C-alpha cells in the first residue's frame, strides 16, 4: 500500500514536471522564433541623398545651377522586402509644423514587388520650385513594405536641403529630428 501511494505520488510529480517542461519549451520556441524574425527580416533604411546638379559655363566660369535630388533607401536585412511602395512630399523652404503620417496616392512615387538584401530603392524628387543649388526645400515621406514573415513596416524619412550649410562646407541635407524612424504597421491582411 505504501509502495502504491509512493508510486502514485511520483507519477503526479512527474506529470507536473512534464507539463512544466512543455510550457517552458513552448515559451522558448516562441522566443527563438521572435529572435529569428528580428535577425532575418528585411530592414529598409536610409542610404543616401545626392544632389545631381548640372554645371553650366557663364563667361568662362563653371557654375552649378540646376539638377535633381535623388533619394535612396536600401534593404539592410537578410531577406527580401515585399510589396515595397515609396511616398514623397516636397515643400518649399522650411519643414511644416506637422508632418502628415499618411500621404496621398498622388504622392506615391513607385511600387516594387521585391527589394532584395543590399538592393536599393530610390527616386528622383521633383521640387516645388526651380531646382537649383540655391533653393531651400524640405521633403519627407516613407517606404511601406512587408517582410517574409507577413508583417508590414514603414520606414519614415525627412530632410531639409540647406544651401547655406552646403556653401559653408557642411552637409547639404539635414535629417529632421523626429520623423526618421521605423514603425510597425501590423500583419499583412493578405498573409493572414
C-alpha positions as CSV (number, residue, x, y, z in Angstrom):
1,X,0.0,0.0,0.0
2,X,2.8,2.4,0.8
3,X,4.6,1.5,-2.3
4,X,1.4,2.2,-4.4
5,X,1.0,5.6,-2.7
6,X,4.6,6.5,-3.3
7,X,4.3,5.4,-7.0
8,X,1.1,7.5,-7.4
9,X,2.8,10.5,-5.8
10,X,5.9,10.1,-8.1
11,X,3.5,9.8,-11.1
12,X,1.7,13.1,-10.1
13,X,5.1,14.9,-9.6
14,X,6.4,13.6,-13.0
15,X,3.1,14.8,-14.6
16,X,3.5,18.3,-13.2
17,X,7.2,18.3,-14.3
18,X,6.2,17.2,-17.8
19,X,3.6,20.0,-18.0
20,X,6.2,22.5,-16.8
21,X,8.7,21.3,-19.4
22,X,6.1,21.5,-22.1
23,X,5.2,25.2,-21.3
24,X,8.8,26.1,-20.8
25,X,9.7,24.5,-24.2
26,X,6.8,26.3,-25.9
27,X,7.9,29.6,-24.4
28,X,11.5,29.0,-25.5
29,X,10.3,28.2,-29.1
30,X,8.3,31.4,-29.2
31,X,11.3,33.4,-28.1
32,X,13.5,31.7,-30.7
33,X,11.0,32.4,-33.5
34,X,10.9,36.1,-32.4
35,X,14.7,36.3,-32.4
36,X,14.8,34.6,-35.8
37,X,12.3,37.1,-37.3
38,X,14.3,40.1,-35.9
39,X,17.6,38.7,-37.3
40,X,16.3,37.6,-40.7
41,X,13.6,40.1,-41.7
42,X,14.0,42.9,-44.2
43,X,15.1,46.3,-42.9
44,X,14.5,49.2,-45.2
45,X,16.7,52.2,-44.1
46,X,18.2,55.4,-45.4
47,X,21.1,55.1,-47.8
48,X,21.9,58.5,-49.5
49,X,20.5,61.8,-50.7
50,X,22.7,63.1,-53.5
51,X,22.1,66.4,-55.4
52,X,22.9,65.7,-59.0
53,X,23.5,69.3,-60.2
54,X,24.2,70.5,-63.7
55,X,27.2,72.6,-64.5
56,X,26.9,75.5,-67.0
57,X,29.6,77.9,-68.0
58,X,28.9,81.6,-67.9
59,X,31.7,83.9,-69.2
60,X,34.2,81.1,-68.8
61,X,33.2,80.4,-65.2
62,X,31.7,77.0,-64.4
63,X,28.6,77.3,-62.1
64,X,26.2,74.8,-60.7
65,X,22.7,76.0,-61.5
66,X,20.2,73.2,-61.5
67,X,19.7,69.5,-61.0
68,X,17.7,66.8,-59.4
69,X,17.7,65.4,-55.9
70,X,17.9,61.7,-55.6
71,X,16.7,59.9,-52.5
72,X,17.8,56.3,-51.8
73,X,16.8,53.7,-49.2
74,X,18.3,50.2,-49.0
75,X,17.3,46.8,-47.7
76,X,19.8,46.2,-44.9
77,X,18.1,43.0,-43.8
78,X,18.8,39.4,-44.7
79,X,15.7,38.6,-46.6
80,X,13.7,40.4,-49.4
81,X,11.2,43.2,-48.7
82,X,7.9,42.6,-50.5
83,X,5.3,44.9,-51.9
84,X,7.5,48.0,-51.4
85,X,5.9,51.4,-52.1
86,X,7.5,54.8,-51.6
87,X,5.7,58.1,-50.9
88,X,7.3,61.5,-51.0
89,X,6.1,65.1,-50.4
90,X,8.2,68.1,-51.2
91,X,7.5,71.6,-49.6
92,X,9.4,74.9,-50.3
93,X,11.6,76.4,-47.6
94,X,11.2,75.0,-44.1
95,X,9.7,71.9,-42.6
96,X,6.0,72.3,-41.8
97,X,5.0,72.3,-38.1
98,X,3.2,69.0,-38.5
99,X,4.3,66.2,-40.9
100,X,1.4,64.1,-42.2
101,X,1.5,60.5,-41.2
102,X,-0.4,59.4,-44.4
103,X,0.4,60.8,-47.8
104,X,-1.9,60.7,-50.8
105,X,-2.0,58.2,-53.6
106,X,-0.8,61.1,-55.9
107,X,2.4,61.3,-53.8
108,X,3.2,57.6,-54.3
109,X,6.4,57.5,-56.3
110,X,6.8,53.9,-57.0
111,X,5.8,50.3,-56.3
112,X,8.3,47.5,-56.4
113,X,7.4,43.9,-55.9
114,X,10.7,42.7,-54.3
115,X,13.7,44.6,-52.9
116,X,16.4,42.0,-52.2
117,X,19.0,42.4,-49.4
118,X,21.6,45.1,-50.2
119,X,19.5,46.3,-53.1
120,X,18.4,50.0,-53.1
121,X,15.1,51.6,-53.9
122,X,15.1,55.3,-54.8
123,X,13.5,58.1,-56.7
124,X,14.4,61.4,-58.3
125,X,12.5,64.0,-56.3
126,X,10.6,66.8,-58.1
127,X,10.9,70.0,-56.1
128,X,8.1,72.6,-55.9
129,X,10.4,75.4,-57.2
130,X,13.0,75.6,-59.8
131,X,15.5,73.1,-58.6
132,X,18.9,74.7,-58.1
133,X,21.7,74.5,-55.5
134,X,20.5,77.8,-54.0
135,X,16.8,76.7,-53.4
136,X,16.0,75.7,-49.8
137,X,13.3,73.0,-49.5
138,X,12.1,70.2,-47.3
139,X,11.0,66.7,-48.3
140,X,9.6,63.8,-46.3
141,X,7.8,60.5,-46.9
142,X,8.0,56.9,-46.2
143,X,8.6,53.4,-47.6
144,X,6.0,50.8,-46.8
145,X,7.0,47.1,-47.1
146,X,6.1,43.6,-46.0
147,X,8.8,41.2,-44.6
148,X,8.8,37.5,-45.4
149,X,7.0,36.7,-42.1
150,X,3.9,38.7,-43.2
151,X,4.5,41.8,-41.1
152,X,4.0,45.3,-42.5
153,X,6.6,48.0,-41.8
154,X,7.1,51.7,-42.6
155,X,10.5,53.5,-42.8
156,X,9.9,57.2,-42.5
157,X,12.4,59.8,-43.7
158,X,12.6,63.6,-43.7
159,X,15.3,66.0,-44.8
160,X,15.9,69.7,-45.3
161,X,18.1,70.9,-48.1
162,X,20.1,73.8,-46.8
163,X,22.2,75.5,-49.4
164,X,23.9,77.8,-46.8
165,X,25.3,74.7,-45.0
166,X,26.5,73.3,-48.3
167,X,28.3,76.6,-49.2
168,X,29.9,76.6,-45.8
169,X,31.4,73.1,-46.5
170,X,28.8,71.2,-44.4
171,X,26.2,68.6,-45.3
172,X,23.5,70.0,-47.6
173,X,20.8,67.6,-46.3
174,X,19.9,67.8,-42.7
175,X,17.8,65.0,-41.2
176,X,14.6,66.0,-39.4
177,X,14.8,65.3,-35.6
178,X,11.5,63.4,-35.1
179,X,10.5,61.7,-38.3
180,X,13.3,59.4,-39.3
181,X,12.3,56.1,-37.8
182,X,10.6,52.8,-38.4
183,X,7.0,51.9,-37.5
184,X,5.3,48.5,-37.2
185,X,2.0,48.5,-39.2
186,X,0.7,45.1,-38.2
187,X,0.1,41.9,-40.1
188,X,-0.3,42.0,-43.8
189,X,-4.1,41.1,-44.3
190,X,-3.2,39.2,-47.5
191,X,-0.9,36.8,-45.5
192,X,-3.2,36.0,-42.5
